[in-house]
Amino acid sequence: MDLGTIVGLLGSVAMVVMAMVLGGSILTFIDAPSILIVVVGTHFVVMMTYSLGEFLGAAGAGMKVLTFKAIDNVELINQIVELADMARKSGLLALEGATIEQDFLKKGIGLLVDGHDGEVVKGILEKDVSMASERHKLGASIFKSMADVAPAMGMIGTLVGLVAMLSNMDDPKSIGPAMAVALLTTLYGAIMANMVGIPISEKLNMRDTEEKISKTLMIDGLLGIQAGQNPRVIEQVLHGYLKEGKRPTAED
């Protein structure tokens, strides 16, 4: 679970709800027609831009923001070095029985054990990285489209409400409530864009970058193992993928 995303989402929702409660009754801020125009309408407009399969797949991408578990690259490097030690002492076939948690690394080890050339292994794995990145970018673009469309749908809802209000000017007492309802669509559009669309889109892009770094690290490690490089050399090369603060010092 991504604690930062969950806490941020719940915290932002709580602040908005608290402001509504302190400003009066929360029921004042709930209007079914406005929700239909902004929330449902936004989804249909975005659906027009993508295929149905791509649009529905965005739900899974959105859930990945909450369930994503970051790969610990330090532990990953340690495991690759252990595998390199094993391969150097007992040969690549010895890796067949190794316990490997990362599916991507397990696939790469399987390719090495099967005797594929380094360039073949690199090509297959880089293709996997590229396709996964395309899926992540597609999900991020769909949520970005939602962030772009929601405020526009909110404005459309406001205009619809204003037209309805101006057509009923005979009753001055109804103008204030009608104006409030008209403005709710703008509020819903801003909330949907800034509390859902933009954060999820940005988080998916960030996760894509993190995943590509980890997978590229694995590819370099696997190619080092396949080439029979010294495990210590492989370790030093892979440390280049770590952030400055996580790289071991000379004293280590």
Secondary structure per residue as TSV (DSSP state, phi and psi in degrees):
chain	resnum	aa	ss	phi	psi
A	1	M	-	360.0	139.6
A	2	D	-	-90.7	98.6
A	3	L	H	-62.4	-38.2
A	4	G	H	-61.2	-43.5
A	5	T	H	-65.1	-44.9
A	6	I	H	-65.1	-47.2
A	7	V	H	-63.7	-42.5
A	8	G	H	-62.6	-43.7
A	9	L	H	-64.7	-50.6
A	10	L	H	-64.1	-39.3
A	11	G	H	-65.1	-43.9
A	12	S	H	-66.7	-40.7
A	13	V	H	-63.7	-42.6
A	14	A	H	-62.0	-40.1
A	15	M	H	-65.6	-41.0
A	16	V	H	-66.2	-45.1
A	17	V	H	-62.9	-40.8
A	18	M	H	-62.6	-41.9
A	19	A	H	-62.9	-38.1
A	20	M	H	-65.6	-43.2
A	21	V	H	-65.3	-43.0
A	22	L	H	-67.9	-26.5
A	23	G	T	-84.0	-4.4
A	24	G	S	143.2	-150.3
A	25	S	-	-78.1	136.5
A	26	I	G	-68.0	-22.9
A	27	L	G	-63.5	-23.7
A	28	T	G	-61.7	-28.3
A	29	F	G	-96.6	10.9
A	30	I	-	-114.4	122.2
A	31	D	-	-144.8	115.6
A	32	A	H	-60.2	-48.0
A	33	P	H	-58.8	-38.7
A	34	S	H	-64.7	-39.9
A	35	I	H	-64.4	-40.4
A	36	L	I	-62.5	-44.4
A	37	I	I	-64.9	-47.9
A	38	V	I	-81.8	-57.5
A	39	V	I	-70.8	-57.1
A	40	V	I	-68.7	-43.4
A	41	G	H	-60.6	-41.6
A	42	T	H	-60.2	-43.8
A	43	H	H	-61.1	-41.4
A	44	F	H	-69.2	-38.6
A	45	V	H	-64.6	-44.6
A	46	V	H	-64.9	-35.8
A	47	M	H	-60.0	-30.7
A	48	M	H	-64.9	-27.7
A	49	T	H	-80.5	-26.6
A	50	Y	S	-122.8	168.5
A	51	S	-	-73.6	160.6
A	52	L	H	-61.2	-39.6
A	53	G	H	-63.7	-42.7
A	54	E	H	-64.8	-41.6
A	55	F	H	-64.5	-46.6
A	56	L	H	-66.8	-31.8
A	57	G	H	-66.3	-20.8
A	58	A	H	-65.2	-27.0
A	59	A	H	-62.7	-42.2
A	60	G	H	-65.3	-38.7
A	61	A	H	-64.2	-39.8
A	62	G	H	-63.6	-39.2
A	63	M	H	-65.9	-28.6
A	64	K	H	-63.8	-28.1
A	65	V	H	-61.1	-37.5
A	66	L	H	-83.7	-35.0
A	67	T	H	-98.8	-4.7
A	68	F	-	-61.0	131.9
A	69	K	-	-114.1	113.5
A	70	A	-	-63.7	142.1
A	71	I	-	-80.8	131.5
A	72	D	-	-82.2	102.9
A	73	N	H	-66.8	-25.8
A	74	V	H	-66.1	-48.2
A	75	E	H	-64.5	-36.7
A	76	L	H	-62.5	-43.2
A	77	I	H	-62.9	-42.9
A	78	N	H	-59.7	-40.6
A	79	Q	H	-68.1	-40.4
A	80	I	H	-64.3	-39.2
A	81	V	H	-64.2	-39.6
A	82	E	H	-63.0	-41.7
A	83	L	H	-65.3	-37.9
A	84	A	H	-64.7	-40.5
A	85	D	H	-60.0	-46.1
A	86	M	H	-63.2	-43.3
A	87	A	H	-67.2	-35.6
A	88	R	H	-71.3	-33.0
A	89	K	H	-83.7	-39.0
A	90	S	H	-121.7	0.2
A	91	G	-	92.1	164.0
A	92	L	G	-63.1	-32.1
A	93	L	G	-62.7	-22.9
A	94	A	G	-67.3	-20.3
A	95	L	G	-75.8	-12.7
A	96	E	G	-60.5	-33.5
A	97	G	G	-96.9	7.2
A	98	A	-	-70.6	144.5
A	99	T	-	-86.4	116.9
A	100	I	-	-129.9	123.3
A	101	E	-	-82.1	-41.0
A	102	Q	-	-72.0	120.5
A	103	D	H	-61.4	-38.4
A	104	F	H	-64.8	-43.9
A	105	L	H	-67.1	-38.6
A	106	K	H	-62.7	-40.0
A	107	K	H	-63.8	-42.6
A	108	G	H	-63.3	-42.8
A	109	I	H	-62.4	-39.1
A	110	G	H	-60.6	-39.9
A	111	L	H	-65.9	-37.9
A	112	L	H	-66.3	-44.4
A	113	V	H	-62.5	-34.6
A	114	D	T	-74.4	-4.6
A	115	G	T	86.7	18.4
A	116	H	-	-71.6	149.0
A	117	D	-	-65.4	152.6
A	118	G	H	-57.5	-40.7
A	119	E	H	-66.0	-34.9
A	120	V	H	-67.3	-45.8
A	121	V	H	-59.9	-46.3
A	122	K	H	-61.8	-43.2
A	123	G	H	-62.8	-43.9
A	124	I	H	-64.5	-46.8
A	125	L	H	-70.5	-38.7
A	126	E	H	-66.1	-32.0
A	127	K	H	-64.8	-40.8
A	128	D	H	-61.0	-43.9
A	129	V	H	-62.0	-44.1
A	130	S	H	-63.6	-44.8
A	131	M	H	-67.1	-40.9
A	132	A	H	-63.8	-39.9
A	133	S	H	-64.4	-38.3
A	134	E	H	-63.5	-39.0
A	135	R	H	-65.5	-41.6
A	136	H	H	-64.5	-42.9
A	137	K	H	-65.7	-35.7
A	138	L	H	-64.4	-45.3
A	139	G	H	-60.8	-42.4
A	140	A	H	-64.3	-38.4
A	141	S	H	-68.3	-33.4
A	142	I	H	-67.1	-43.6
A	143	F	H	-69.0	-32.3
A	144	K	H	-66.3	-37.5
A	145	S	H	-63.7	-39.8
A	146	M	H	-60.5	-41.8
A	147	A	H	-64.1	-32.6
A	148	D	H	-77.1	-38.8
A	149	V	H	-79.4	-37.5
A	150	A	H	-55.4	-48.8
A	151	P	H	-61.8	-35.2
A	152	A	H	-66.0	-41.1
A	153	M	H	-65.7	-34.5
A	154	G	H	-62.5	-41.0
A	155	M	H	-66.6	-38.6
A	156	I	H	-61.7	-43.9
A	157	G	H	-62.0	-39.4
A	158	T	H	-63.2	-43.3
A	159	L	H	-64.3	-40.1
A	160	V	H	-61.3	-43.3
A	161	G	H	-64.8	-38.4
A	162	L	H	-67.9	-38.7
A	163	V	H	-62.6	-44.3
A	164	A	H	-63.1	-37.8
A	165	M	H	-68.3	-45.4
A	166	L	H	-68.6	-23.3
A	167	S	T	-79.9	-5.7
A	168	N	T	-128.7	49.4
A	169	M	T	-79.1	-3.8
A	170	D	T	-64.9	-27.7
A	171	D	-	-109.2	96.9
A	172	P	G	-58.9	-30.9
A	173	K	G	-67.2	-22.0
A	174	S	G	-86.7	-9.9
A	175	I	H	-66.6	-46.4
A	176	G	H	-59.5	-54.9
A	177	P	H	-59.8	-38.4
A	178	A	H	-65.9	-38.4
A	179	M	H	-64.6	-40.6
A	180	A	H	-61.5	-44.4
A	181	V	H	-63.8	-40.3
A	182	A	H	-61.7	-38.6
A	183	L	H	-74.4	-19.5
A	184	L	H	-62.3	-33.6
A	185	T	H	-64.7	-36.9
A	186	T	H	-64.1	-40.9
A	187	L	H	-61.7	-47.8
A	188	Y	H	-61.2	-39.6
A	189	G	H	-63.8	-41.9
A	190	A	H	-66.1	-40.8
A	191	I	H	-64.7	-46.2
A	192	M	H	-63.6	-38.0
A	193	A	I	-73.1	-47.9
A	194	N	I	-90.5	-17.0
A	195	M	I	-110.2	-9.6
A	196	V	I	-127.4	-64.6
A	197	G	I	-59.7	-56.4
A	198	I	H	-65.2	-49.2
A	199	P	H	-59.8	-42.6
A	200	I	H	-68.2	-40.2
A	201	S	H	-60.7	-46.6
A	202	E	H	-65.0	-39.0
A	203	K	H	-68.0	-38.4
A	204	L	H	-64.2	-39.7
A	205	N	H	-64.2	-39.8
A	206	M	H	-66.4	-42.7
A	207	R	H	-63.9	-37.6
A	208	D	H	-61.5	-43.3
A	209	T	H	-63.6	-45.5
A	210	E	H	-61.1	-43.4
A	211	E	H	-67.1	-38.8
A	212	K	H	-64.5	-38.9
A	213	I	H	-62.3	-47.1
A	214	S	H	-63.3	-41.7
A	215	K	H	-72.0	-35.2
A	216	T	H	-65.7	-37.8
A	217	L	H	-58.1	-45.7
A	218	M	H	-63.5	-41.8
A	219	I	H	-61.3	-45.2
A	220	D	H	-62.5	-40.1
A	221	G	H	-63.8	-43.8
A	222	L	H	-64.0	-41.3
A	223	L	H	-66.7	-34.7
A	224	G	H	-65.0	-40.6
A	225	I	H	-64.7	-45.0
A	226	Q	H	-62.4	-33.8
A	227	A	T	-82.0	-5.1
A	228	G	T	74.3	26.7
A	229	Q	-	-68.8	155.9
A	230	N	-	-61.0	131.1
A	231	P	H	-53.9	-34.5
A	232	R	H	-68.1	-35.0
A	233	V	H	-67.1	-43.8
A	234	I	H	-59.0	-42.3
A	235	E	H	-61.9	-44.1
A	236	Q	H	-64.7	-39.6
A	237	V	H	-63.5	-45.0
A	238	L	H	-70.8	-25.0
A	239	H	G	-62.4	-20.8
A	240	G	G	-65.0	-18.1
A	241	Y	G	-83.4	-12.0
A	242	L	S	-84.7	152.7
A	243	K	-	-67.5	155.5
A	244	E	G	-50.9	-43.7
A	245	G	G	-68.9	-19.3
A	246	K	G	-100.0	-5.1
A	247	R	S	-76.5	136.2
A	248	P	-	-66.2	144.0
A	249	T	-	-87.9	172.9
A	250	A	T	-61.3	-30.6
A	251	E	T	-69.6	-25.1
A	252	D	-	-70.7	360.0
